[in-house]
Amino acid sequence: MSAEVTKSGALAMQVCVPAEWTDQQVKEFADGANMCGTEVGWQIRKVGDPCLGKDPERQPCGSRAGHVHIMLDA
């Protein structure tokens, strides 16, 4: 199973990763795929973040079985 960056901006990024990946694996992939440039690197948007609205932290991918979309912020 492969991971990929699906959206990338200056302060936010979306990745599509295997659903079983830990938060640490997601962050390591994100930092490797698109270096953030801040001391703490990319941070996963967690439940309760207003930018997620009512969406889940890990949104099932509509086209890749066993994958989820996760938003990260700089």
TALINRA-V928098 format. One record per backbone hydrogen bond with DSSP energy under -0.5 kcal/mol. NH is the residue of the N-H (numbers start at 0). CO is the residue of the C=O. Records with the same first field share a line. If there is no record, write none. Layout:
NH = CO ; CO
This chain:
3 = 15
5 = 3 ; 13
6 = 13
8 = 11
12 = 71
13 = 6
14 = 69
15 = 3
16 = 14 ; 67
18 = 65
20 = 17
25 = 21
26 = 22
27 = 23
28 = 24
29 = 25
30 = 26
31 = 27
32 = 28
33 = 29
42 = 72
44 = 70
48 = 45
51 = 48
52 = 48 ; 49
54 = 51
58 = 56 ; 68
59 = 57
60 = 66
64 = 62
66 = 63
67 = 16
68 = 58
69 = 14
71 = 12
72 = 42
73 = 10
